Amino acid sequence: MCGRFGIGAETAGCLNCEKGNDMSDLVDRILLVDDEMHLLISLKDYLVSERFDVVTASSGEEALAKLGETKPDLIVLDISMPGMGGLGFLRQITGVDGKTLYPVLVLTARSMMENFFDSVPVAGFLPKPCDENKLVRTIRKILATHQKQPAPVQGQKLTVLLAEDDPLLIPGMMSGFSAAGFSVVIVTEGPDVLDKSVSLKPDLVVMKEMLPRLNGSAVARLIDVMPSLSGIPVVLYGIKLEDARPGDAKCVKKHLATNHSKALLAAAQAVLG
């Protein structure tokens, strides 16, 4: 038994050697969120040795940013962290239906909070320190309960490419579009809208005006002149309506001053008919 996640480099290396370094057979992705760096490193190493794909974050804020880049099958979450902390992070990933966007296993030294989480929509609770085998059994039990849904048949869901760089807004926007039946892909910079649109061919681009590296209006003008992106409609938000000039980009079908998720969803539904 390794004990309290204290896996040494030599031991972890042997585990990885025995099971191989090929990551192609990994199925389940875990977002591990904890501000204790030594724990983050050792626990990631152990979970990788158990054939999980692991993404780490050392704060709630960083975890929200990671959700803009990856879709985990399970989040293992510490509660006592600086900034928004674990509870603030939970609020950000809880949808309007009261459910979290992803299954969450709370792993915290604050063992007295177990009763509190009886009324909070998390998939599980474990106190620290925790035996590694028990942790892995709990993770696998939760993953078995929350089986992945099969990939939708092509054309079954409309795909929205959402361009937003604020990690605090992304979860709520994703929740709204997903609840309405859309498949959502996130990008955070202007040039990424073009790159992802070429490869993904989304049904709609919902794009913020003030994006890093290239503003939304400039991206829209490029979409207009790129043959490969012909016909993709755009909703442009975060722009004053008096500054909007629809003639600048024919692909822009709606201009919105607000970034409110309900308004964006309504605009998207109106554009797509």
Order of alpha helices (4+ residues) and beta strands (2+ residues): alpha-beta-alpha-beta-alpha-beta-alpha-beta-beta-alpha-beta-alpha-beta-alpha-beta-alpha-beta-beta-alpha
